[in-house]
């Protein structure tokens, strides 16, 4: 495998996680970062060994640059992705892929037109216990799936929104607790349960003076006939680990903070619960997560580039979680059940 040069757009806390992961890749090097704000770039330079550029064209012209990692606020993923794709760079973008379906589809089309690989960070797919759960679902261990639930009952303090210019805003975040915090677990739910046919949702801004929601819930109809429940919040003190529940005709399982805590199959007394440590939960601290699962996704993404194969979480796959969340927002706005596909609302 060739050695890939990776550049990061954005220099915030999530960029640090990516830099830590890249530092452990045998087949890649971090070759530079970009932040248009000179003061922020100067501050970031103390955190990163590689140069931090303030000129985007200069950043894209780094000779060794092969892959661009987008770590900007959610509503600012599209523009640097379009420019990077046009420059022939492969793209790994932080979740969500974008904040609405129109911007998402523009990003997907640009990558197709320019022949570059696109993947989206959903690192929780690579935890040891989730991989075990996904394999069991695919093999029919739980029988026909009846219900799948995702609970992200988290808490953020006043400073989380108060010190940010974009978190909780419609333009920068796309909403609130669902599209920022809940989307990781919603992605896992969709990966396990399959595509959605309809949703009825309600969102509220219950605790914080933000544009987006800090409290949300939804009832999901899956195309398979199964039902599902989603809750997602940043207002539920003190914040509890995220949880996935899967129920089928032959049994059930519960995954909490990346760790299997329940596994029950009819007629099978074997205990499949893993003793491996779970993933650090961001239930009350967004900086609690590590970088090891990001590392796992980076390794697989570079392999997909090398082999010309579809990434594990490609753009079309990542679009599904945005579509479901946008459906919940539309349902809450109209106070009615939303059938898929639907025409996305505009801000």
C-alpha positions as a printed NumPy array, in Angstrom:
array([[  0.   ,   0.   ,   0.   ],
       [  1.24 ,   3.467,  -0.839],
       [  1.701,   6.074,   1.861],
       [ -1.147,   8.601,   1.785],
       [ -0.833,  12.267,   2.674],
       [ -3.776,  13.474,   4.75 ],
       [ -4.845,  17.052,   5.389],
       [ -7.408,  18.201,   7.941],
       [ -9.809,  21.095,   7.395],
       [-10.66 ,  22.486,  10.825],
       [ -8.557,  22.573,  13.969],
       [-11.073,  21.985,  16.784],
       [-11.287,  19.162,  19.306],
       [-12.408,  16.538,  16.775],
       [ -9.453,  17.401,  14.532],
       [ -7.186,  16.458,  17.429],
       [ -8.805,  12.997,  17.571],
       [ -8.141,  12.535,  13.862],
       [ -4.551,  13.73 ,  14.173],
       [ -4.   ,  11.197,  16.959],
       [ -5.434,   8.427,  14.793],
       [ -3.422,   9.437,  11.717],
       [ -0.233,   9.434,  13.809],
       [ -0.764,   5.705,  14.401],
       [ -1.347,   4.81 ,  10.744],
       [  1.574,   3.005,   9.114],
       [  0.381,   3.921,   5.623],
       [ -0.37 ,   7.644,   6.083],
       [  1.053,  10.947,   7.251],
       [ -0.588,  14.181,   8.328],
       [  0.77 ,  16.803,   5.922],
       [ -1.109,  19.951,   6.951],
       [ -4.249,  21.557,   8.351],
       [ -6.442,  24.494,   7.346],
       [ -8.168,  27.194,   9.39 ],
       [ -9.082,  30.505,   7.674],
       [ -8.885,  32.494,  10.92 ],
       [ -5.271,  33.672,  11.406],
       [ -5.603,  33.886,  15.19 ],
       [ -7.165,  30.422,  15.442],
       [ -4.554,  29.023,  13.056],
       [ -1.762,  30.466,  15.183],
       [ -3.257,  28.921,  18.315],
       [ -3.736,  25.596,  16.53 ],
       [ -0.123,  25.566,  15.419],
       [  0.895,  24.947,  19.042],
       [ -1.218,  21.748,  19.064],
       [ -0.132,  20.235,  15.748],
       [  3.311,  19.396,  14.426],
       [  2.337,  19.979,  10.793],
       [  1.745,  23.459,   9.304],
       [ -1.658,  25.116,   9.705],
       [ -2.594,  27.038,   6.539],
       [ -4.908,  30.052,   6.354],
       [ -5.021,  30.042,   2.526],
       [ -7.278,  27.242,   1.232],
       [ -5.748,  27.091,  -2.255],
       [ -2.298,  26.796,  -0.705],
       [ -3.561,  23.984,   1.513],
       [ -4.999,  22.055,  -1.455],
       [ -1.716,  22.442,  -3.344],
       [  0.328,  20.581,  -0.715],
       [  2.281,  18.203,  -3.011],
       [  1.773,  15.122,  -0.811],
       [ -1.96 ,  15.702,  -0.206],
       [ -4.135,  12.724,  -1.234],
       [ -6.978,  12.71 ,   1.299],
       [ -8.864,  15.553,   2.985],
       [-10.571,  15.134,   6.351],
       [-13.433,  17.592,   6.907],
       [-13.697,  18.65 ,  10.577],
       [-15.601,  21.927,  10.183],
       [-18.981,  22.653,  11.826],
       [-21.689,  20.4  ,  10.368],
       [-23.262,  23.058,   8.17 ],
       [-19.878,  23.895,   6.645],
       [-19.022,  20.468,   5.224],
       [-20.261,  21.07 ,   1.688],
       [-18.098,  23.904,   0.376],
       [-14.655,  22.527,   1.327],
       [-15.778,  19.084,   0.164],
       [-16.75 ,  20.438,  -3.266],
       [-13.383,  22.147,  -3.648],
       [-11.479,  19.096,  -2.417],
       [-13.336,  16.747,  -4.771],
       [-12.704,  19.09 ,  -7.709],
       [ -9.002,  19.006,  -6.801],
       [ -9.115,  15.188,  -6.984],
       [ -8.751,  14.553,  -3.254],
       [-10.481,  11.669,  -1.504],
       [-12.706,  12.817,   1.347],
       [-13.43 ,  11.595,   4.867],
       [-16.02 ,  13.87 ,   6.461],
       [-17.159,  14.028,  10.064],
       [-20.777,  13.206,  10.864],
       [-23.328,  14.273,   9.816],
       [-22.393,  14.3  ,   6.153],
       [-24.319,  17.602,   5.956],
       [-27.285,  19.255,   7.653],
       [-30.007,  18.698,   5.046],
       [-30.685,  16.502,   2.034],
       [-30.051,  19.164,  -0.612],
       [-26.538,  19.908,   0.669],
       [-25.913,  16.197,   1.169],
       [-26.891,  15.379,  -2.392],
       [-24.671,  18.142,  -3.792],
       [-21.722,  16.649,  -1.924],
       [-22.486,  13.12 ,  -3.141],
       [-22.828,  14.241,  -6.749],
       [-19.542,  16.159,  -6.676],
       [-17.623,  13.129,  -5.426],
       [-19.204,  10.949,  -8.115],
       [-18.437,  13.452, -10.878],
       [-14.816,  13.827,  -9.798],
       [-14.207,  10.12 ,  -9.185],
       [-13.059,  10.437,  -5.57 ],
       [-13.804,   8.188,  -2.628],
       [-16.132,   9.545,   0.071],
       [-16.624,   8.153,   3.558],
       [-18.314,   9.563,   6.667],
       [-17.14 ,   9.133,  10.243],
       [-19.395,   6.823,  12.231],
       [-16.675,   5.255,  14.32 ],
       [-19.036,   3.4  ,  16.678],
       [-19.634,   0.828,  13.933],
       [-16.159,  -0.521,  14.653],
       [-16.436,  -1.333,  18.361],
       [-15.852,  -5.018,  19.061],
       [-19.274,  -5.656,  20.577],
       [-21.184,  -3.769,  17.894],
       [-19.468,  -5.83 ,  15.203],
       [-20.612,  -8.954,  17.085],
       [-24.192,  -7.655,  17.314],
       [-24.306,  -6.695,  13.636],
       [-23.021, -10.135,  12.613],
       [-25.699, -11.833,  14.707],
       [-28.471,  -9.701,  13.183],
       [-27.234, -10.408,   9.655],
       [-27.093, -14.148,  10.393],
       [-30.679, -14.154,  11.699],
       [-29.708, -15.123,  15.244],
       [-32.572, -13.022,  16.658],
       [-35.034, -14.23 ,  14.031],
       [-37.308, -11.747,  12.286],
       [-36.677,  -8.329,  13.772],
       [-39.673,  -6.859,  15.583],
       [-38.337,  -3.714,  17.219],
       [-35.184,  -1.616,  17.391],
       [-34.714,   1.256,  19.832],
       [-32.072,   3.967,  20.131],
       [-31.736,   6.039,  23.302],
       [-29.298,   8.954,  23.586],
       [-30.409,  10.589,  26.831],
       [-27.452,  12.901,  27.324],
       [-26.699,  16.135,  29.113],
       [-24.686,  19.214,  28.189],
       [-24.094,  22.138,  30.543],
       [-24.732,  25.812,  29.786],
       [-21.189,  26.358,  28.542],
       [-21.539,  23.761,  25.771],
       [-23.893,  25.988,  23.79 ],
       [-22.982,  29.312,  25.394],
       [-19.342,  29.227,  24.277],
       [-20.038,  28.07 ,  20.709],
       [-21.1  ,  30.181,  17.74 ],
       [-22.551,  27.24 ,  15.8  ],
       [-23.72 ,  24.466,  18.141],
       [-27.477,  24.35 ,  18.405],
       [-27.937,  26.707,  15.433],
       [-29.904,  25.737,  12.354],
       [-27.246,  26.97 ,   9.922],
       [-24.21 ,  25.552,  11.715],
       [-25.558,  22.447,  13.457],
       [-28.666,  21.713,  11.419],
       [-30.649,  21.375,  14.614],
       [-29.597,  20.09 ,  17.996],
       [-29.505,  16.855,  19.957],
       [-30.698,  14.557,  17.158],
       [-28.427,  15.641,  14.317],
       [-25.369,  16.288,  16.495],
       [-25.403,  13.841,  19.41 ],
       [-28.049,  11.276,  18.468],
       [-26.941,  10.648,  14.9  ],
       [-24.189,   8.17 ,  15.87 ],
       [-26.653,   5.826,  17.576],
       [-29.307,   6.442,  14.919],
       [-26.761,   5.327,  12.306],
       [-26.252,   2.077,  14.222],
       [-30.015,   1.576,  14.491],
       [-30.419,   1.939,  10.722],
       [-27.463,  -0.364,  10.083],
       [-29.149,  -3.052,  12.194],
       [-32.817,  -2.545,  11.309],
       [-32.686,  -1.447,   7.677],
       [-34.426,   1.321,   5.761],
       [-37.288,   3.45 ,   7.068],
       [-40.764,   3.739,   5.542],
       [-42.26 ,   6.364,   7.866],
       [-41.66 ,   8.336,  11.06 ],
       [-43.625,  10.366,  13.58 ],
       [-41.507,  12.659,  15.727],
       [-41.642,  15.492,  18.214],
       [-38.817,  17.85 ,  19.158],
       [-38.601,  20.595,  21.779],
       [-36.2  ,  23.265,  22.923],
       [-36.816,  22.593,  26.593],
       [-33.806,  23.814,  28.545],
       [-31.405,  25.937,  26.492],
       [-31.899,  29.158,  24.454],
       [-30.889,  27.555,  21.151],
       [-32.493,  27.323,  17.7  ],
       [-32.292,  23.533,  17.543],
       [-33.813,  20.925,  19.831],
       [-32.377,  19.753,  23.139],
       [-35.1  ,  17.1  ,  23.453],
       [-36.518,  14.797,  20.803],
       [-38.409,  11.555,  20.354],
       [-39.751,   9.513,  17.438],
       [-41.649,   6.371,  16.489],
       [-40.157,   4.687,  13.424],
       [-41.703,   2.328,  10.88 ],
       [-39.058,   0.217,   9.137],
       [-39.615,  -1.187,   5.658],
       [-39.247,  -4.683,   7.102],
       [-42.411,  -4.142,   9.164],
       [-40.504,  -3.683,  12.419],
       [-41.11 ,  -0.739,  14.721],
       [-38.636,   1.485,  16.533],
       [-38.303,   4.184,  19.153],
       [-35.751,   6.997,  19.288],
       [-35.01 ,   9.458,  22.066],
       [-32.218,  12.004,  21.914],
       [-31.439,  14.894,  24.229],
       [-28.804,  17.177,  25.67 ],
       [-31.088,  18.312,  28.494],
       [-31.479,  15.137,  30.593],
       [-29.327,  15.45 ,  33.701],
       [-26.88 ,  13.932,  34.447],
       [-26.734,  12.126,  31.102],
       [-26.761,   8.356,  30.662],
       [-24.804,   6.117,  28.261],
       [-26.338,   5.723,  24.816],
       [-28.191,   2.457,  24.247],
       [-29.409,   0.259,  21.39 ],
       [-32.054,  -2.445,  21.889],
       [-32.784,  -5.131,  19.287],
       [-35.767,  -7.471,  19.632],
       [-36.614, -10.366,  17.294],
       [-38.824, -13.445,  17.229],
       [-35.967, -15.58 ,  18.605],
       [-34.338, -13.223,  21.103],
       [-32.927,  -9.843,  21.948],
       [-29.788,  -7.908,  22.822],
       [-28.848,  -4.561,  24.36 ],
       [-25.742,  -2.552,  23.515],
       [-24.858,   0.238,  25.959],
       [-21.944,   2.626,  25.393],
       [-20.571,   0.198,  22.815],
       [-20.73 ,  -2.803,  25.154],
       [-23.18 ,  -5.72 ,  25.071],
       [-24.996,  -5.765,  28.426],
       [-27.784,  -8.213,  27.525],
       [-28.016, -11.182,  25.146],
       [-30.956, -13.581,  25.268],
       [-31.693, -16.221,  22.624],
       [-34.554, -18.725,  22.989],
       [-33.246, -22.209,  23.751],
       [-29.642, -21.042,  24.007],
       [-28.136, -20.601,  27.464],
       [-24.743, -19.426,  26.186],
       [-23.747, -15.992,  27.389],
       [-22.511, -13.892,  24.48 ],
       [-21.926, -10.789,  26.577],
       [-18.398,  -9.575,  25.996],
       [-15.913,  -8.803,  28.729],
       [-14.18 ,  -6.29 ,  26.448],
       [-14.299,  -2.672,  27.6  ],
       [-16.997,  -0.564,  25.984],
       [-16.485,   2.709,  24.173],
       [-16.176,   5.856,  26.265],
       [-19.576,   7.556,  26.244],
       [-20.049,  11.247,  25.568],
       [-23.181,  11.219,  27.738],
       [-22.048,  14.192,  29.829],
       [-18.637,  15.102,  28.369],
       [-18.175,  15.472,  24.594],
       [-14.404,  15.116,  24.972],
       [-14.64 ,  11.748,  26.723],
       [-14.338,   9.72 ,  23.518],
       [-10.976,   8.357,  22.446],
       [ -9.479,   8.011,  18.972],
       [ -9.082,   4.244,  18.61 ],
       [-12.346,   3.711,  16.715],
       [-11.474,   6.646,  14.44 ],
       [ -8.203,   4.823,  13.786],
       [-10.101,   1.67 ,  12.811],
       [-12.249,   3.583,  10.34 ],
       [ -9.223,   5.381,   8.882],
       [ -7.493,   2.042,   8.282],
       [-10.496,   0.668,   6.408],
       [-10.995,   3.874,   4.422],
       [ -7.412,   3.89 ,   3.163],
       [ -7.818,   0.222,   2.245],
       [-10.94 ,   1.052,   0.222],
       [ -9.038,   3.786,  -1.633],
       [ -6.178,   1.376,  -2.362],
       [ -8.526,  -1.331,  -3.641],
       [-11.054,   0.949,  -5.338],
       [-13.763,  -0.569,  -3.138],
       [-16.812,   1.009,  -1.508],
       [-16.018,   2.395,   1.975],
       [-17.769,   0.808,   4.967],
       [-19.738,   4.02 ,   5.602],
       [-20.008,   5.65 ,   2.193],
       [-21.912,   8.831,   1.394],
       [-25.156,   7.124,   0.39 ],
       [-25.175,   5.167,   3.635],
       [-24.499,   8.294,   5.703],
       [-27.339,  10.083,   3.913],
       [-29.87 ,   7.718,   5.521],
       [-29.354,   9.016,   9.055],
       [-29.697,  12.622,   7.85 ],
       [-32.887,  11.665,   6.004],
       [-34.415,  10.072,   9.107],
       [-33.561,  13.043,  11.326],
       [-34.87 ,  15.513,   8.761],
       [-38.042,  13.416,   8.646],
       [-38.381,  13.746,  12.424],
       [-37.96 ,  17.522,  12.187],
       [-40.571,  17.755,   9.435],
       [-42.958,  15.514,  11.371],
       [-42.647,  17.696,  14.457],
       [-43.156,  20.86 ,  12.42 ],
       [-46.309,  19.498,  10.761],
       [-47.44 ,  17.332,  13.688],
       [-48.039,  14.423,  11.323],
       [-46.54 ,  11.112,  10.258],
       [-44.023,  11.483,   7.42 ],
       [-43.86 ,   8.842,   4.699],
       [-40.511,   8.237,   2.97 ],
       [-39.251,   9.573,   0.624],
       [-40.299,  13.17 ,   1.278],
       [-39.377,  16.673,   0.176],
       [-36.994,  18.146,   2.726],
       [-37.884,  21.45 ,   4.393],
       [-35.78 ,  24.552,   3.788],
       [-34.485,  26.912,   6.451]])
